[in-house]
């Protein structure tokens, strides 16, 4: 059962928001797995603040005028996506210690990007991703047993990390199997970062420990260092990762032909690449899909 609540004087505006509920739930059930709390129903309600109460999602205050195509100043629809995603990431599966709060918040924020992508288009998703500006001043994984939860980057950096992981895996069928699998494997459980990383490593048959260590336990993000040398029609490219994690060797996509992205496999050591009929200006790193810094010389 779906229930909606709002102040009487906001009914007209609220209806333009609430009509997005069914498409959102269909998307999240397809992407994350069946909504667990149907016996309790699903409620969306106007409130003083947004919050993910189990089976009763608060979307915050509603202000007029409201444009359902461009969103209002408080982004009630986006907030509904975020708080509703917590029914899976936070209520169905939650964290054992507040140090691991990124699991709840990063996946809920990823739910926003996913809704932009699937309910609107990829252009809307990329616009939203570009608006994310993590501070990168401290690690987003806190210290256990001392109530050390860190807001801020757990949302934006956590989202960009998950978007990067999806593109690193480069297999959407496997990616969404992972998301649904996490919900099945850890249903009604409290989990840690290690539980999640071990599950992802096992199901992908790939060790992504280095990836999570860099993005979660270090403040900085990976920097791809690039050197160019032109020889006739050939551009020689030297590249390597500069990271705090010693064994960081994440593949990343770059243009090895004009406007055609393919994977390269940087490590901490310099590697070489020859580009035919391309200049240094033609060489691009896919920073739309990989949250990394690029340093070109």
N, C-alpha and C positions, 0 to 999 in steps of 0.2 A: 504494500500500500504506500502511495506517495502522499505526503502531507505538506502543505505550505502555510506559513504564517507571516503576517506583516501588519503594520499599523493601518487602520482603516483609510487614512488619508493618503497612503502610499500604494493602494491596490493597483492602480493603473500602471505605475512604474514597476512594481514588483512582478506583475504578470509578464512583462517583457524580459525579466531576468529568469523567472521560474520556467519559462518555456524551453530553456536550455538544459533542463535537468535530465530529461529522458535521453537525448543524444549523448550527454556526458556519461550517464550510467551505462548505456550500451557500449560505449567506447571502453570504459574502465573494466567492465566485465569481460570484454573481449581481450583486453590487453593484460589485465592483472588476475583474472579469475572471477568466479561468481561472488557477488556481494553476499557476505556471510549473514547479515543481520536482517534478512527479509522478514523474519518472524516479528521483529520489532518495528518493521516498516522503514521508510526513509523520509526524513523531514528536512526541508530547507526553510530557514526562518531568518527574518530580519532581526538584528540584535545590536547592542551597543558596540560589539567588537566581534571579529571573526574567530571561530574556534571549531575544533573537530569533535564535538561531543558524539559519542557512539549513537548512530542512527538519527541524530538531530544536528544537522550542520548549520552553524551560524555564519552568515555572510557579512555581518557588519551593518552599519547604517546605510540607508538608501537616500540619495539626494536627487532632486529634480533640478533641471531637466535631464533626461536620460536618453541616450541614443544607443539602441541595442546593436548597431553595426560598428560603432566606433568605441563603445564602452564609456561609462561615466567616469568621473574624476577619481573615484575610489576603486574602479575595476571590480564591481561586485561579481560579475560573471567569472573573472579570473580567480577571485577569492573563493567562489563556490567550487571551482575545479580543484583548487589547492586543498581546501578543507575536506572536500569529499574524497579526494585521493587518500586522505589519512584514514578512511574507513578500512583501507587495505594496509597502508604503510603507517602504522601507529596504533590502530585499534585491533585489527586482525593479527598482525605481526608487529611486535614492538620491541623496544630495546631493554636490555638487562640493566644497563647503567646509563645515566644521563650523558656520560662521556661519549656515548655512541649515538647521540641524538641526530647526527647527520643522516642516519638511515631513514628515520621518519621524515625529516624535512627535505632532504635531497630528492628522495623518490616522490614526495608530494609535489615539490616544485617541478620535477620532471613531468608529473601529470599535467601541469599547466602547459609546458612546451608540447607535449603529446597532443593535448586538446587543440592547441593552435594548429598543429600540423594536420591532424586528422579531421577536425571539424571545420577548419578553414582551409589553409593550404600551407605549403612549405615556406612560402615567402613570409607569411605571418609568424611562423615558428622562428625563422632566421632573424626577423626583426626583433622578436622577443629575446632571443639569445644574445644579440648584439647589445641589448639594453642592460645586460647583466655586467656589473662592475665589481667583482670581488676585491676586497682590500688586500688579501694575501699578506697580512701582517702577522698571523700566527697560524699554527696547525688547527685544522677543524676537528681533529680527534682529540677529545679531552683526556684528563687523567681520571682513572677509575677510583671509586670508593670515596670521593670527596665532593660529590655533587657538582662536578666541573662540566657544565654544559655551555657551549659556545654558539651564540646566534650569529647573524650576519652571514659569514661565508658558508655556513652549513646549507643555506638556501642557494645562493648564486653559484658559488664554486662547486657545491655538491651537484647542482644541475649540470654545469658544464663538464664536470668529471664524468657523469653518467652518459651524457651525450657523446663524449669522447670515447667511452668504453663501447657504446653501441657501434660507433663507426670503426673502432679498432677490431671488434669481433667481425664486423662487415657481413653479417648474416642475420637479417631481421627475423627470419623464422626461428633461429636459435635464440636471438635476443628476447623475443616475447615468450618463448618457451621457458627461458630463465626467469623472467618476471613472474609468470604463473607458477613456475616450479618453486620459487622461494615462498610464495603464499601457501602452497600445498605442503612443502617440507616443514615449514615453521609455523603452521596454523596454531593460533592461540598460545604462542610461545614468546618468551623474551629471549632475544639473541644479542650477540656481540658482533663487532666488525669481523673478528676471526671466523665466526660461524658463517657469515655471509661470503667472505673471501674464499674460504675452503669449499663452500658449495659451488661458487662460480668456477673455481679452478677445476673441480671434479667434473662438472657438467660440460665445460668447454674443452676439457683435456688440455688445458693451457695454464701455465703458472703466471697469474697476473698479480702475484704478491708485490713485486717491484712497483707496479702501477699504483696500487692502493697505498703503498708505503710513501711514495712521493707525493701524491695528491692529498693524502689524509694526515700524514705525520710531519710534513714539512710545510712551511709557510709559502715557499716559492713554488712556481710551476716550472716545468721543463723548458729549457731554452735550446733551440736548434741553432747551432752556430754554422754559418755557411761562408765559404770563401770561393771566389770566382777567378778564373783565369781564361782569357780569350786567346785561342790559337786558330787563326784562319776562320773557317766556318764552324769550328767546334768550340763550345764553351765547357771548360772543365770545372766541375764543382767538387769541392771538398766539404764534408759535413760531419758533424758529431753532436752528441747530446752534452749539454752542460747541466748537471743536476746534482742534488745533494745525495741521492741514492746511487751508490757506486755501480750497481748492476742494472741500472735502468737502460733498457734496450727496446723501447716501444717503437714499433713500425709507425710510420706516418705517411700520408699521401702528399705527393708533390707533382708538379707538371714535368714529366719527362719528355713530353711533346707539347706543343702549344695548346693550352686549355684542356689537356687530357691528364687527369690525375691518376697516378698509380702509386703503389706502396714502395717506399725505400725502407731500409732496415738499419738506422743509425745505432751506434753504441757510444761508449765514452771515448773510443779511439776514432781517429780520422778515417773516413772512407772516401772513395772517389767515384765520380759519375761523369760520363761524357754525354753532352747534349748536342745533337746535330742540328744545325740551322736554327739555333735558339741563342738569344742573348741573355745576359743576367736579368734584364727587365722582364723577360718571358717566363722566368723561373718563379713559381709561386708555391707556397706551402698552404695546404688546405686548413687555414685557421678558422673557417666556418664550421668545420666538423671536428677539429682537434684543438683542445684548449692548451696551447703552447705559445711561448714567446719565440720570436725569430730574430736572430742577430746576423745581419749580412755585412760582409766586408769585401 
